[in-house]
Amino acid sequence: MLREIPLFGALAPSLVLYFVVAVGLFVLIDQLASAAGAYRLFWHPPLARLGLFLCVFSGLVLLTHP
């Protein structure tokens, strides 16, 4: 895992890179889930979206960390 990455001349934590990739994956999965009508099954859809993003982000970090 990278400790710091250069970002526009400043050093940023490597979690920023994970966050950007997770946002992209989340948007893709969210569009598919919305088209399938999966959010109708949840009591609070924004909370389900937050949980989905947290699962994508943490899963990405855990799968790519050696």
CHARMM-style PDB file with segment names, atoms N, HN, CA, C and O in Angstrom:
ATOM      1  N   MET     1       0.843  -1.174   0.000  1.00  0.00      PROA
ATOM      2  CA  MET     1       0.000   0.000   0.000  1.00  0.00      PROA
ATOM      3  C   MET     1       0.889   1.238   0.000  1.00  0.00      PROA
ATOM      4  O   MET     1       1.856   1.314   0.757  1.00  0.00      PROA
ATOM      5  N   LEU     2       0.563   2.191  -0.837  1.00  0.00      PROA
ATOM      6  HN  LEU     2      -0.223   2.129  -1.452  1.00  0.00      PROA
ATOM      7  CA  LEU     2       1.313   3.429  -0.890  1.00  0.00      PROA
ATOM      8  C   LEU     2       1.066   4.251   0.361  1.00  0.00      PROA
ATOM      9  O   LEU     2      -0.046   4.287   0.889  1.00  0.00      PROA
ATOM     10  N   ARG     3       2.107   4.903   0.825  1.00  0.00      PROA
ATOM     11  HN  ARG     3       3.010   4.874   0.396  1.00  0.00      PROA
ATOM     12  CA  ARG     3       1.932   5.733   2.011  1.00  0.00      PROA
ATOM     13  C   ARG     3       1.366   7.098   1.633  1.00  0.00      PROA
ATOM     14  O   ARG     3       0.390   7.554   2.228  1.00  0.00      PROA
ATOM     15  N   GLU     4       1.976   7.749   0.648  1.00  0.00      PROA
ATOM     16  HN  GLU     4       2.769   7.378   0.165  1.00  0.00      PROA
ATOM     17  CA  GLU     4       1.497   9.046   0.191  1.00  0.00      PROA
ATOM     18  C   GLU     4       1.627   9.102  -1.325  1.00  0.00      PROA
ATOM     19  O   GLU     4       2.534   8.501  -1.900  1.00  0.00      PROA
ATOM     20  N   ILE     5       0.722   9.821  -1.963  1.00  0.00      PROA
ATOM     21  HN  ILE     5      -0.015  10.309  -1.496  1.00  0.00      PROA
ATOM     22  CA  ILE     5       0.793   9.978  -3.411  1.00  0.00      PROA
ATOM     23  C   ILE     5       0.853  11.469  -3.723  1.00  0.00      PROA
ATOM     24  O   ILE     5       0.194  12.273  -3.063  1.00  0.00      PROA
ATOM     25  N   PRO     6       1.649  11.838  -4.736  1.00  0.00      PROA
ATOM     26  CA  PRO     6       1.673  13.256  -5.114  1.00  0.00      PROA
ATOM     27  C   PRO     6       0.399  13.624  -5.868  1.00  0.00      PROA
ATOM     28  O   PRO     6       0.023  12.953  -6.829  1.00  0.00      PROA
ATOM     29  N   LEU     7      -0.251  14.673  -5.435  1.00  0.00      PROA
ATOM     30  HN  LEU     7       0.055  15.218  -4.654  1.00  0.00      PROA
ATOM     31  CA  LEU     7      -1.508  15.104  -6.038  1.00  0.00      PROA
ATOM     32  C   LEU     7      -1.454  16.618  -6.232  1.00  0.00      PROA
ATOM     33  O   LEU     7      -1.604  17.375  -5.273  1.00  0.00      PROA
ATOM     34  N   PHE     8      -1.243  17.054  -7.464  1.00  0.00      PROA
ATOM     35  HN  PHE     8      -1.122  16.439  -8.244  1.00  0.00      PROA
ATOM     36  CA  PHE     8      -1.148  18.472  -7.805  1.00  0.00      PROA
ATOM     37  C   PHE     8      -0.093  19.194  -6.975  1.00  0.00      PROA
ATOM     38  O   PHE     8      -0.312  20.318  -6.521  1.00  0.00      PROA
ATOM     39  N   GLY     9       1.042  18.549  -6.780  1.00  0.00      PROA
ATOM     40  HN  GLY     9       1.220  17.637  -7.148  1.00  0.00      PROA
ATOM     41  CA  GLY     9       2.147  19.185  -6.064  1.00  0.00      PROA
ATOM     42  C   GLY     9       2.095  19.021  -4.560  1.00  0.00      PROA
ATOM     43  O   GLY     9       3.012  19.465  -3.869  1.00  0.00      PROA
ATOM     44  N   ALA    10       1.068  18.406  -4.033  1.00  0.00      PROA
ATOM     45  HN  ALA    10       0.323  18.045  -4.594  1.00  0.00      PROA
ATOM     46  CA  ALA    10       0.965  18.181  -2.592  1.00  0.00      PROA
ATOM     47  C   ALA    10       0.871  16.684  -2.343  1.00  0.00      PROA
ATOM     48  O   ALA    10       0.364  15.938  -3.181  1.00  0.00      PROA
ATOM     49  N   LEU    11       1.355  16.253  -1.205  1.00  0.00      PROA
ATOM     50  HN  LEU    11       1.768  16.858  -0.524  1.00  0.00      PROA
ATOM     51  CA  LEU    11       1.275  14.841  -0.861  1.00  0.00      PROA
ATOM     52  C   LEU    11      -0.067  14.550  -0.182  1.00  0.00      PROA
ATOM     53  O   LEU    11      -0.471  15.250   0.747  1.00  0.00      PROA
ATOM     54  N   ALA    12      -0.742  13.516  -0.657  1.00  0.00      PROA
ATOM     55  HN  ALA    12      -0.413  12.947  -1.412  1.00  0.00      PROA
ATOM     56  CA  ALA    12      -2.044  13.139  -0.105  1.00  0.00      PROA
ATOM     57  C   ALA    12      -1.978  11.687   0.357  1.00  0.00      PROA
ATOM     58  O   ALA    12      -1.216  10.899  -0.204  1.00  0.00      PROA
ATOM     59  N   PRO    13      -2.752  11.325   1.354  1.00  0.00      PROA
ATOM     60  CA  PRO    13      -2.765   9.934   1.792  1.00  0.00      PROA
ATOM     61  C   PRO    13      -3.284   9.021   0.686  1.00  0.00      PROA
ATOM     62  O   PRO    13      -4.064   9.447  -0.166  1.00  0.00      PROA
ATOM     63  N   SER    14      -2.850   7.772   0.704  1.00  0.00      PROA
ATOM     64  HN  SER    14      -2.217   7.426   1.396  1.00  0.00      PROA
ATOM     65  CA  SER    14      -3.253   6.838  -0.347  1.00  0.00      PROA
ATOM     66  C   SER    14      -4.743   6.512  -0.279  1.00  0.00      PROA
ATOM     67  O   SER    14      -5.304   6.010  -1.254  1.00  0.00      PROA
ATOM     68  N   LEU    15      -5.383   6.781   0.832  1.00  0.00      PROA
ATOM     69  HN  LEU    15      -4.928   7.189   1.623  1.00  0.00      PROA
ATOM     70  CA  LEU    15      -6.825   6.545   0.928  1.00  0.00      PROA
ATOM     71  C   LEU    15      -7.611   7.440  -0.012  1.00  0.00      PROA
ATOM     72  O   LEU    15      -8.749   7.122  -0.355  1.00  0.00      PROA
ATOM     73  N   VAL    16      -7.025   8.556  -0.437  1.00  0.00      PROA
ATOM     74  HN  VAL    16      -6.100   8.815  -0.159  1.00  0.00      PROA
ATOM     75  CA  VAL    16      -7.689   9.432  -1.397  1.00  0.00      PROA
ATOM     76  C   VAL    16      -7.870   8.683  -2.714  1.00  0.00      PROA
ATOM     77  O   VAL    16      -8.930   8.765  -3.333  1.00  0.00      PROA
ATOM     78  N   LEU    17      -6.848   7.958  -3.142  1.00  0.00      PROA
ATOM     79  HN  LEU    17      -5.986   7.892  -2.639  1.00  0.00      PROA
ATOM     80  CA  LEU    17      -6.942   7.171  -4.371  1.00  0.00      PROA
ATOM     81  C   LEU    17      -8.000   6.083  -4.236  1.00  0.00      PROA
ATOM     82  O   LEU    17      -8.786   5.866  -5.158  1.00  0.00      PROA
ATOM     83  N   TYR    18      -8.027   5.403  -3.102  1.00  0.00      PROA
ATOM     84  HN  TYR    18      -7.389   5.579  -2.353  1.00  0.00      PROA
ATOM     85  CA  TYR    18      -9.058   4.393  -2.854  1.00  0.00      PROA
ATOM     86  C   TYR    18     -10.451   5.032  -2.872  1.00  0.00      PROA
ATOM     87  O   TYR    18     -11.394   4.452  -3.410  1.00  0.00      PROA
ATOM     88  N   PHE    19     -10.576   6.219  -2.288  1.00  0.00      PROA
ATOM     89  HN  PHE    19      -9.810   6.690  -1.851  1.00  0.00      PROA
ATOM     90  CA  PHE    19     -11.865   6.911  -2.235  1.00  0.00      PROA
ATOM     91  C   PHE    19     -12.363   7.251  -3.635  1.00  0.00      PROA
ATOM     92  O   PHE    19     -13.541   7.064  -3.939  1.00  0.00      PROA
ATOM     93  N   VAL    20     -11.469   7.752  -4.491  1.00  0.00      PROA
ATOM     94  HN  VAL    20     -10.512   7.905  -4.245  1.00  0.00      PROA
ATOM     95  CA  VAL    20     -11.864   8.137  -5.843  1.00  0.00      PROA
ATOM     96  C   VAL    20     -12.314   6.908  -6.639  1.00  0.00      PROA
ATOM     97  O   VAL    20     -13.313   6.966  -7.357  1.00  0.00      PROA
ATOM     98  N   VAL    21     -11.590   5.810  -6.517  1.00  0.00      PROA
ATOM     99  HN  VAL    21     -10.779   5.762  -5.934  1.00  0.00      PROA
ATOM    100  CA  VAL    21     -11.976   4.575  -7.212  1.00  0.00      PROA
ATOM    101  C   VAL    21     -13.288   4.035  -6.657  1.00  0.00      PROA
ATOM    102  O   VAL    21     -14.139   3.564  -7.413  1.00  0.00      PROA
ATOM    103  N   ALA    22     -13.454   4.103  -5.329  1.00  0.00      PROA
ATOM    104  HN  ALA    22     -12.763   4.485  -4.716  1.00  0.00      PROA
ATOM    105  CA  ALA    22     -14.692   3.617  -4.712  1.00  0.00      PROA
ATOM    106  C   ALA    22     -15.891   4.447  -5.137  1.00  0.00      PROA
ATOM    107  O   ALA    22     -16.983   3.903  -5.305  1.00  0.00      PROA
ATOM    108  N   VAL    23     -15.716   5.744  -5.313  1.00  0.00      PROA
ATOM    109  HN  VAL    23     -14.829   6.186  -5.177  1.00  0.00      PROA
ATOM    110  CA  VAL    23     -16.826   6.589  -5.776  1.00  0.00      PROA
ATOM    111  C   VAL    23     -17.243   6.176  -7.180  1.00  0.00      PROA
ATOM    112  O   VAL    23     -18.434   6.090  -7.476  1.00  0.00      PROA
ATOM    113  N   GLY    24     -16.264   5.920  -8.047  1.00  0.00      PROA
ATOM    114  HN  GLY    24     -15.296   5.990  -7.806  1.00  0.00      PROA
ATOM    115  CA  GLY    24     -16.581   5.473  -9.400  1.00  0.00      PROA
ATOM    116  C   GLY    24     -17.329   4.150  -9.415  1.00  0.00      PROA
ATOM    117  O   GLY    24     -18.319   3.997 -10.131  1.00  0.00      PROA
ATOM    118  N   LEU    25     -16.852   3.187  -8.618  1.00  0.00      PROA
ATOM    119  HN  LEU    25     -16.048   3.311  -8.036  1.00  0.00      PROA
ATOM    120  CA  LEU    25     -17.540   1.890  -8.540  1.00  0.00      PROA
ATOM    121  C   LEU    25     -18.936   2.044  -7.936  1.00  0.00      PROA
ATOM    122  O   LEU    25     -19.889   1.403  -8.380  1.00  0.00      PROA
ATOM    123  N   PHE    26     -19.044   2.897  -6.922  1.00  0.00      PROA
ATOM    124  HN  PHE    26     -18.270   3.417  -6.561  1.00  0.00      PROA
ATOM    125  CA  PHE    26     -20.333   3.102  -6.281  1.00  0.00      PROA
ATOM    126  C   PHE    26     -21.344   3.688  -7.249  1.00  0.00      PROA
ATOM    127  O   PHE    26     -22.496   3.254  -7.272  1.00  0.00      PROA
ATOM    128  N   VAL    27     -20.937   4.662  -8.046  1.00  0.00      PROA
ATOM    129  HN  VAL    27     -20.002   5.014  -8.027  1.00  0.00      PROA
ATOM    130  CA  VAL    27     -21.858   5.281  -9.002  1.00  0.00      PROA
ATOM    131  C   VAL    27     -22.355   4.236  -9.992  1.00  0.00      PROA
ATOM    132  O   VAL    27     -23.538   4.212 -10.331  1.00  0.00      PROA
ATOM    133  N   LEU    28     -21.463   3.379 -10.454  1.00  0.00      PROA
ATOM    134  HN  LEU    28     -20.502   3.398 -10.178  1.00  0.00      PROA
ATOM    135  CA  LEU    28     -21.857   2.325 -11.388  1.00  0.00      PROA
ATOM    136  C   LEU    28     -22.846   1.351 -10.741  1.00  0.00      PROA
ATOM    137  O   LEU    28     -23.879   1.032 -11.330  1.00  0.00      PROA
ATOM    138  N   ILE    29     -22.536   0.884  -9.546  1.00  0.00      PROA
ATOM    139  HN  ILE    29     -21.697   1.143  -9.067  1.00  0.00      PROA
ATOM    140  CA  ILE    29     -23.414  -0.061  -8.846  1.00  0.00      PROA
ATOM    141  C   ILE    29     -24.738   0.605  -8.474  1.00  0.00      PROA
ATOM    142  O   ILE    29     -25.795  -0.022  -8.545  1.00  0.00      PROA
ATOM    143  N   ASP    30     -24.677   1.876  -8.078  1.00  0.00      PROA
ATOM    144  HN  ASP    30     -23.819   2.385  -8.020  1.00  0.00      PROA
ATOM    145  CA  ASP    30     -25.891   2.609  -7.705  1.00  0.00      PROA
ATOM    146  C   ASP    30     -26.823   2.769  -8.897  1.00  0.00      PROA
ATOM    147  O   ASP    30     -28.037   2.631  -8.750  1.00  0.00      PROA
ATOM    148  N   GLN    31     -26.282   3.057 -10.066  1.00  0.00      PROA
ATOM    149  HN  GLN    31     -25.296   3.169 -10.186  1.00  0.00      PROA
ATOM    150  CA  GLN    31     -27.111   3.174 -11.265  1.00  0.00      PROA
ATOM    151  C   GLN    31     -27.774   1.844 -11.598  1.00  0.00      PROA
ATOM    152  O   GLN    31     -28.950   1.810 -11.961  1.00  0.00      PROA
ATOM    153  N   LEU    32     -27.032   0.754 -11.479  1.00  0.00      PROA
ATOM    154  HN  LEU    32     -26.076   0.782 -11.185  1.00  0.00      PROA
ATOM    155  CA  LEU    32     -27.603  -0.567 -11.752  1.00  0.00      PROA
ATOM    156  C   LEU    32     -28.693  -0.924 -10.740  1.00  0.00      PROA
ATOM    157  O   LEU    32     -29.734  -1.469 -11.106  1.00  0.00      PROA
ATOM    158  N   ALA    33     -28.445  -0.612  -9.468  1.00  0.00      PROA
ATOM    159  HN  ALA    33     -27.599  -0.169  -9.171  1.00  0.00      PROA
ATOM    160  CA  ALA    33     -29.431  -0.922  -8.429  1.00  0.00      PROA
ATOM    161  C   ALA    33     -30.689  -0.063  -8.586  1.00  0.00      PROA
ATOM    162  O   ALA    33     -31.802  -0.537  -8.356  1.00  0.00      PROA
ATOM    163  N   SER    34     -30.509   1.187  -8.974  1.00  0.00      PROA
ATOM    164  HN  SER    34     -29.605   1.572  -9.160  1.00  0.00      PROA
ATOM    165  CA  SER    34     -31.666   2.060  -9.189  1.00  0.00      PROA
ATOM    166  C   SER    34     -32.499   1.591 -10.377  1.00  0.00      PROA
ATOM    167  O   SER    34     -33.729   1.599 -10.325  1.00  0.00      PROA
ATOM    168  N   ALA    35     -31.823   1.186 -11.439  1.00  0.00      PROA
ATOM    169  HN  ALA    35     -30.823   1.180 -11.481  1.00  0.00      PROA
ATOM    170  CA  ALA    35     -32.542   0.710 -12.628  1.00  0.00      PROA
ATOM    171  C   ALA    35     -33.295  -0.583 -12.329  1.00  0.00      PROA
ATOM    172  O   ALA    35     -34.361  -0.826 -12.895  1.00  0.00      PROA
ATOM    173  N   ALA    36     -32.750  -1.405 -11.450  1.00  0.00      PROA
ATOM    174  HN  ALA    36     -31.884  -1.207 -10.991  1.00  0.00      PROA
ATOM    175  CA  ALA    36     -33.402  -2.663 -11.097  1.00  0.00      PROA
ATOM    176  C   ALA    36     -34.498  -2.475 -10.048  1.00  0.00      PROA
ATOM    177  O   ALA    36     -35.275  -3.395  -9.793  1.00  0.00      PROA
ATOM    178  N   GLY    37     -34.565  -1.292  -9.442  1.00  0.00      PROA
ATOM    179  HN  GLY    37     -33.933  -0.545  -9.649  1.00  0.00      PROA
ATOM    180  CA  GLY    37     -35.581  -1.040  -8.425  1.00  0.00      PROA
ATOM    181  C   GLY    37     -35.248  -1.638  -7.077  1.00  0.00      PROA
ATOM    182  O   GLY    37     -36.147  -1.921  -6.285  1.00  0.00      PROA
ATOM    183  N   ALA    38     -33.978  -1.834  -6.806  1.00  0.00      PROA
ATOM    184  HN  ALA    38     -33.248  -1.604  -7.449  1.00  0.00      PROA
ATOM    185  CA  ALA    38     -33.568  -2.475  -5.552  1.00  0.00      PROA
ATOM    186  C   ALA    38     -33.810  -1.586  -4.337  1.00  0.00      PROA
ATOM    187  O   ALA    38     -33.993  -2.095  -3.232  1.00  0.00      PROA
ATOM    188  N   TYR    39     -33.813  -0.277  -4.522  1.00  0.00      PROA
ATOM    189  HN  TYR    39     -33.664   0.137  -5.420  1.00  0.00      PROA
ATOM    190  CA  TYR    39     -33.974   0.616  -3.376  1.00  0.00      PROA
ATOM    191  C   TYR    39     -35.412   0.664  -2.860  1.00  0.00      PROA
ATOM    192  O   TYR    39     -35.661   1.225  -1.793  1.00  0.00      PROA
ATOM    193  N   ARG    40     -36.347   0.095  -3.586  1.00  0.00      PROA
ATOM    194  HN  ARG    40     -36.145  -0.361  -4.453  1.00  0.00      PROA
ATOM    195  CA  ARG    40     -37.729   0.025  -3.088  1.00  0.00      PROA
ATOM    196  C   ARG    40     -37.844  -0.936  -1.915  1.00  0.00      PROA
ATOM    197  O   ARG    40     -38.812  -0.877  -1.157  1.00  0.00      PROA
ATOM    198  N   LEU    41     -36.862  -1.823  -1.759  1.00  0.00      PROA
ATOM    199  HN  LEU    41     -36.076  -1.871  -2.375  1.00  0.00      PROA
ATOM    200  CA  LEU    41     -36.896  -2.817  -0.688  1.00  0.00      PROA
ATOM    201  C   LEU    41     -36.432  -2.259   0.658  1.00  0.00      PROA
ATOM    202  O   LEU    41     -36.602  -2.913   1.687  1.00  0.00      PROA
ATOM    203  N   PHE    42     -35.851  -1.067   0.660  1.00  0.00      PROA
ATOM    204  HN  PHE    42     -35.713  -0.536  -0.177  1.00  0.00      PROA
ATOM    205  CA  PHE    42     -35.278  -0.513   1.874  1.00  0.00      PROA
ATOM    206  C   PHE    42     -36.188   0.553   2.467  1.00  0.00      PROA
ATOM    207  O   PHE    42     -36.884   1.273   1.752  1.00  0.00      PROA
ATOM    208  N   TRP    43     -36.163   0.633   3.787  1.00  0.00      PROA
ATOM    209  HN  TRP    43     -35.598   0.048   4.368  1.00  0.00      PROA
ATOM    210  CA  TRP    43     -36.967   1.608   4.499  1.00  0.00      PROA
ATOM    211  C   TRP    43     -36.432   3.012   4.273  1.00  0.00      PROA
ATOM    212  O   TRP    43     -37.206   3.959   4.131  1.00  0.00      PROA
ATOM    213  N   HSD    44     -35.111   3.151   4.240  1.00  0.00      PROA
ATOM    214  HN  HSD    44     -34.483   2.381   4.356  1.00  0.00      PROA
ATOM    215  CA  HSD    44     -34.468   4.449   4.100  1.00  0.00      PROA
ATOM    216  C   HSD    44     -33.407   4.346   2.999  1.00  0.00      PROA
ATOM    217  O   HSD    44     -32.254   4.033   3.295  1.00  0.00      PROA
ATOM    218  N   PRO    45     -33.764   4.599   1.752  1.00  0.00      PROA
ATOM    219  CA  PRO    45     -32.830   4.422   0.636  1.00  0.00      PROA
ATOM    220  C   PRO    45     -31.512   5.197   0.750  1.00  0.00      PROA
ATOM    221  O   PRO    45     -30.476   4.651   0.371  1.00  0.00      PROA
ATOM    222  N   PRO    46     -31.492   6.449   1.255  1.00  0.00      PROA
ATOM    223  CA  PRO    46     -30.191   7.110   1.394  1.00  0.00      PROA
ATOM    224  C   PRO    46     -29.262   6.392   2.368  1.00  0.00      PROA
ATOM    225  O   PRO    46     -28.046   6.367   2.175  1.00  0.00      PROA
ATOM    226  N   LEU    47     -29.840   5.810   3.409  1.00  0.00      PROA
ATOM    227  HN  LEU    47     -30.827   5.830   3.566  1.00  0.00      PROA
ATOM    228  CA  LEU    47     -29.027   5.048   4.353  1.00  0.00      PROA
ATOM    229  C   LEU    47     -28.502   3.771   3.703  1.00  0.00      PROA
ATOM    230  O   LEU    47     -27.377   3.355   3.979  1.00  0.00      PROA
ATOM    231  N   ALA    48     -29.295   3.156   2.853  1.00  0.00      PROA
ATOM    232  HN  ALA    48     -30.209   3.494   2.629  1.00  0.00      PROA
ATOM    233  CA  ALA    48     -28.834   1.972   2.121  1.00  0.00      PROA
ATOM    234  C   ALA    48     -27.720   2.348   1.154  1.00  0.00      PROA
ATOM    235  O   ALA    48     -26.775   1.581   0.970  1.00  0.00      PROA
ATOM    236  N   ARG    49     -27.824   3.525   0.534  1.00  0.00      PROA
ATOM    237  HN  ARG    49     -28.592   4.147   0.684  1.00  0.00      PROA
ATOM    238  CA  ARG    49     -26.755   3.992  -0.363  1.00  0.00      PROA
ATOM    239  C   ARG    49     -25.465   4.242   0.416  1.00  0.00      PROA
ATOM    240  O   ARG    49     -24.380   3.901  -0.057  1.00  0.00      PROA
ATOM    241  N   LEU    50     -25.574   4.826   1.591  1.00  0.00      PROA
ATOM    242  HN  LEU    50     -26.455   5.102   1.974  1.00  0.00      PROA
ATOM    243  CA  LEU    50     -24.394   5.049   2.424  1.00  0.00      PROA
ATOM    244  C   LEU    50     -23.747   3.725   2.796  1.00  0.00      PROA
ATOM    245  O   LEU    50     -22.526   3.584   2.721  1.00  0.00      PROA
ATOM    246  N   GLY    51     -24.564   2.752   3.199  1.00  0.00      PROA
ATOM    247  HN  GLY    51     -25.556   2.867   3.260  1.00  0.00      PROA
ATOM    248  CA  GLY    51     -24.038   1.434   3.538  1.00  0.00      PROA
ATOM    249  C   GLY    51     -23.376   0.765   2.343  1.00  0.00      PROA
ATOM    250  O   GLY    51     -22.349   0.102   2.488  1.00  0.00      PROA
ATOM    251  N   LEU    52     -23.957   0.937   1.174  1.00  0.00      PROA
ATOM    252  HN  LEU    52     -24.791   1.475   1.056  1.00  0.00      PROA
ATOM    253  CA  LEU    52     -23.367   0.378  -0.045  1.00  0.00      PROA
ATOM    254  C   LEU    52     -22.017   1.018  -0.324  1.00  0.00      PROA
ATOM    255  O   LEU    52     -21.061   0.321  -0.665  1.00  0.00      PROA
ATOM    256  N   PHE    53     -21.924   2.342  -0.182  1.00  0.00      PROA
ATOM    257  HN  PHE    53     -22.701   2.908   0.095  1.00  0.00      PROA
ATOM    258  CA  PHE    53     -20.639   3.006  -0.415  1.00  0.00      PROA
ATOM    259  C   PHE    53     -19.596   2.537   0.591  1.00  0.00      PROA
ATOM    260  O   PHE    53     -18.449   2.290   0.220  1.00  0.00      PROA
ATOM    261  N   LEU    54     -19.977   2.412   1.851  1.00  0.00      PROA
ATOM    262  HN  LEU    54     -20.909   2.612   2.152  1.00  0.00      PROA
ATOM    263  CA  LEU    54     -19.023   1.957   2.856  1.00  0.00      PROA
ATOM    264  C   LEU    54     -18.544   0.537   2.573  1.00  0.00      PROA
ATOM    265  O   LEU    54     -17.374   0.219   2.787  1.00  0.00      PROA
ATOM    266  N   CYS    55     -19.438  -0.308   2.097  1.00  0.00      PROA
ATOM    267  HN  CYS    55     -20.388  -0.049   1.923  1.00  0.00      PROA
ATOM    268  CA  CYS    55     -19.041  -1.670   1.741  1.00  0.00      PROA
ATOM    269  C   CYS    55     -18.093  -1.678   0.543  1.00  0.00      PROA
ATOM    270  O   CYS    55     -17.120  -2.431   0.528  1.00  0.00      PROA
ATOM    271  N   VAL    56     -18.368  -0.856  -0.447  1.00  0.00      PROA
ATOM    272  HN  VAL    56     -19.159  -0.244  -0.435  1.00  0.00      PROA
ATOM    273  CA  VAL    56     -17.494  -0.784  -1.625  1.00  0.00      PROA
ATOM    274  C   VAL    56     -16.128  -0.243  -1.232  1.00  0.00      PROA
ATOM    275  O   VAL    56     -15.105  -0.795  -1.636  1.00  0.00      PROA
ATOM    276  N   PHE    57     -16.100   0.833  -0.446  1.00  0.00      PROA
ATOM    277  HN  PHE    57     -16.931   1.282  -0.118  1.00  0.00      PROA
ATOM    278  CA  PHE    57     -14.839   1.445  -0.044  1.00  0.00      PROA
ATOM    279  C   PHE    57     -14.001   0.503   0.812  1.00  0.00      PROA
ATOM    280  O   PHE    57     -12.819   0.298   0.539  1.00  0.00      PROA
ATOM    281  N   SER    58     -14.607  -0.065   1.838  1.00  0.00      PROA
ATOM    282  HN  SER    58     -15.567   0.101   2.060  1.00  0.00      PROA
ATOM    283  CA  SER    58     -13.844  -0.943   2.723  1.00  0.00      PROA
ATOM    284  C   SER    58     -13.456  -2.237   2.017  1.00  0.00      PROA
ATOM    285  O   SER    58     -12.375  -2.771   2.265  1.00  0.00      PROA
ATOM    286  N   GLY    59     -14.309  -2.742   1.153  1.00  0.00      PROA
ATOM    287  HN  GLY    59     -15.187  -2.307   0.951  1.00  0.00      PROA
ATOM    288  CA  GLY    59     -13.954  -3.944   0.397  1.00  0.00      PROA
ATOM    289  C   GLY    59     -12.800  -3.693  -0.547  1.00  0.00      PROA
ATOM    290  O   GLY    59     -11.926  -4.547  -0.699  1.00  0.00      PROA
ATOM    291  N   LEU    60     -12.784  -2.542  -1.179  1.00  0.00      PROA
ATOM    292  HN  LEU    60     -13.494  -1.849  -1.056  1.00  0.00      PROA
ATOM    293  CA  LEU    60     -11.674  -2.194  -2.073  1.00  0.00      PROA
ATOM    294  C   LEU    60     -10.361  -2.091  -1.315  1.00  0.00      PROA
ATOM    295  O   LEU    60      -9.334  -2.591  -1.773  1.00  0.00      PROA
ATOM    296  N   VAL    61     -10.393  -1.445  -0.158  1.00  0.00      PROA
ATOM    297  HN  VAL    61     -11.228  -1.039   0.214  1.00  0.00      PROA
ATOM    298  CA  VAL    61      -9.174  -1.312   0.644  1.00  0.00      PROA
ATOM    299  C   VAL    61      -8.702  -2.678   1.135  1.00  0.00      PROA
ATOM    300  O   VAL    61      -7.508  -2.972   1.083  1.00  0.00      PROA
ATOM    301  N   LEU    62      -9.619  -3.512   1.609  1.00  0.00      PROA
ATOM    302  HN  LEU    62     -10.589  -3.273   1.652  1.00  0.00      PROA
ATOM    303  CA  LEU    62      -9.226  -4.820   2.138  1.00  0.00      PROA
ATOM    304  C   LEU    62      -8.749  -5.768   1.046  1.00  0.00      PROA
ATOM    305  O   LEU    62      -7.861  -6.586   1.287  1.00  0.00      PROA
ATOM    306  N   LEU    63      -9.322  -5.671  -0.149  1.00  0.00      PROA
ATOM    307  HN  LEU    63     -10.043  -5.007  -0.345  1.00  0.00      PROA
ATOM    308  CA  LEU    63      -8.886  -6.560  -1.224  1.00  0.00      PROA
ATOM    309  C   LEU    63      -7.550  -6.165  -1.829  1.00  0.00      PROA
ATOM    310  O   LEU    63      -6.822  -7.027  -2.322  1.00  0.00      PROA
ATOM    311  N   THR    64      -7.213  -4.886  -1.804  1.00  0.00      PROA
ATOM    312  HN  THR    64      -7.805  -4.186  -1.404  1.00  0.00      PROA
ATOM    313  CA  THR    64      -5.966  -4.460  -2.419  1.00  0.00      PROA
ATOM    314  C   THR    64      -4.825  -4.327  -1.416  1.00  0.00      PROA
ATOM    315  O   THR    64      -3.676  -4.169  -1.829  1.00  0.00      PROA
ATOM    316  N   HSD    65      -5.092  -4.384  -0.154  1.00  0.00      PROA
ATOM    317  HN  HSD    65      -6.026  -4.512   0.181  1.00  0.00      PROA
ATOM    318  CA  HSD    65      -4.036  -4.306   0.853  1.00  0.00      PROA
ATOM    319  C   HSD    65      -3.377  -5.672   1.006  1.00  0.00      PROA
ATOM    320  O   HSD    65      -4.062  -6.676   1.202  1.00  0.00      PROA
ATOM    321  N   PRO    66      -2.039  -5.713   0.917  1.00  0.00      PROA
ATOM    322  CA  PRO    66      -1.354  -7.032   1.021  1.00  0.00      PROA
ATOM    323  C   PRO    66      -1.423  -7.665   2.387  1.00  0.00      PROA
ATOM    324  OT1 PRO    66      -0.892  -8.757   2.590  1.00  0.00      PROA
TER     325      PRO     66
END
